[in-house]
Amino acid sequence: MGRVAIVAYKPNPGNEEALRALIKKHASCLREAGLVTDKESFILETKDGAIVEVFEWKSEQAMKNAHKNPKVQQMWREYAEVSTYTPLNRLPEAGKLFADFAPVC
């Protein structure tokens, strides 16, 4: 059974465009590795500039396999260079009953 992931990335100063470029190829990297479903991912932006990605892993095992995949690991290292992971409860929108975000194309 699939597992939906919701991940927030806060760009490091001056790395906003680098983060956007990475996020655009993240789903295809995971898909090529056979780790995520064919469902389209959502890429959203918060009012304070964090980027939120919503996608579906194929399974819990696929999530574990991602940690052993060299291409995925390389991409995650690139994420670490340009951003920090942010807990969802720290997003300004998280305190709202109906959180809304700007879509990122």
Disulfide bonds with the S-S distance in Angstrom:
none
